[in-house]
Amino acid sequence: LFTHSITGSSIQVTEGGVAAGLSNFSIVATEDTLTYTLDLNATVSSPEIGGSVTIVTDTVFQADSLAAYPSSGQATITGANNSRVTLIAMGADNVRLEIDEDGNGTAETFVDTTWGAL
């Protein structure tokens, strides 16, 4: 079993003239011969996204060790005015986006797509 983790209060990255900041972050990945998991919590800020968003893993993402994308797990990304996008792994390569644009706590739009398309 391998466990990789990184935590911190702040890091800044600039690539191709685009700056982004990561704050209050915790990234934990585990891997064994059968599965891997990912637990990510952070605030990301950049002028490219018009401010900042907070990412919270609601249910740890999990996949078979040979899979490219998680088959289970859920994370919520919260932005301005409490608007949210919840990503729900739906098995194999599929993911559902539940979008709450007005921040009232109820998703108005549902998009079923693939991780690869994101």
C-alpha positions in Angstrom: 0.0 0.0 0.0 1.3 3.4 -1.0 0.0 6.6 0.5 1.0 10.0 -0.9 -0.1 13.2 0.7 0.6 16.9 0.4 -0.9 19.6 2.6 -0.2 23.2 3.0 -1.6 26.7 3.6 -0.5 28.3 0.3 1.3 27.7 -3.0 1.5 29.8 -6.1 2.0 28.4 -9.6 2.6 30.3 -12.9 2.7 28.6 -16.2 2.5 30.2 -19.6 1.8 33.6 -18.0 -1.2 32.3 -16.1 -1.0 32.4 -12.3 -3.0 30.3 -9.9 -3.0 29.9 -6.2 -3.8 26.9 -4.1 -4.6 27.5 -0.4 -5.7 25.4 2.6 -5.0 22.3 0.6 -4.9 18.6 1.4 -4.4 16.0 -1.3 -4.2 12.3 -0.3 -3.8 9.5 -2.8 -3.5 5.8 -1.9 -2.7 2.9 -4.2 -2.5 -0.9 -3.7 -2.5 -3.7 -6.3 -6.3 -3.5 -6.7 -7.5 0.1 -6.2 -6.5 3.7 -5.9 -8.2 6.5 -4.0 -8.1 10.3 -4.2 -9.2 12.8 -1.5 -8.8 16.5 -2.5 -9.7 19.6 -0.6 -8.5 23.0 -1.5 -9.3 26.6 -2.5 -8.1 27.5 -6.0 -7.8 31.1 -7.0 -6.9 32.7 -10.4 -7.8 35.6 -12.5 -8.5 33.0 -15.3 -11.5 31.8 -13.3 -12.6 35.2 -12.1 -11.8 34.7 -8.5 -11.7 31.5 -6.4 -13.5 28.2 -5.9 -13.4 25.7 -3.1 -13.1 22.0 -3.8 -14.3 19.5 -1.2 -14.3 15.8 -1.6 -17.7 14.6 -0.3 -17.0 10.9 -0.9 -13.4 9.7 -1.6 -12.9 8.9 -5.3 -12.0 5.3 -6.0 -11.0 3.3 -9.1 -9.5 0.0 -10.1 -5.7 0.3 -10.2 -5.6 0.0 -14.0 -8.5 2.4 -14.6 -7.8 5.9 -16.0 -10.7 7.5 -14.1 -12.6 7.0 -10.8 -15.6 4.7 -10.8 -17.0 6.1 -7.5 -16.8 9.2 -5.4 -18.1 12.7 -5.3 -16.7 16.2 -5.0 -18.3 19.7 -4.8 -16.8 22.8 -6.2 -18.3 26.0 -4.7 -17.8 29.4 -6.3 -19.2 32.9 -6.1 -22.6 33.4 -4.4 -22.5 29.8 -3.2 -22.9 28.5 -6.8 -21.9 24.9 -7.0 -21.0 22.0 -9.3 -21.0 18.5 -7.9 -19.1 15.9 -9.8 -20.3 12.3 -9.2 -18.3 9.4 -10.6 -20.8 7.0 -12.3 -18.6 4.0 -13.0 -16.0 3.4 -15.7 -15.5 6.7 -17.6 -18.8 8.4 -16.7 -19.4 11.4 -14.5 -22.5 13.4 -13.7 -22.3 17.2 -13.1 -25.1 18.6 -10.9 -25.0 22.4 -11.4 -26.6 24.9 -8.9 -26.0 28.2 -10.6 -28.0 30.4 -8.2 -26.5 29.0 -5.0 -29.9 28.0 -3.5 -28.7 24.5 -2.7 -30.8 22.8 -5.5 -29.2 21.8 -8.8 -31.0 23.2 -11.8 -28.9 21.5 -14.5 -27.7 17.9 -14.8 -25.1 16.9 -17.3 -24.0 13.2 -17.9 -20.6 13.1 -19.6 -17.3 11.4 -19.5 -14.2 12.2 -17.5 -12.3 12.4 -20.8 -14.7 15.1 -22.1 -14.0 17.3 -19.1 
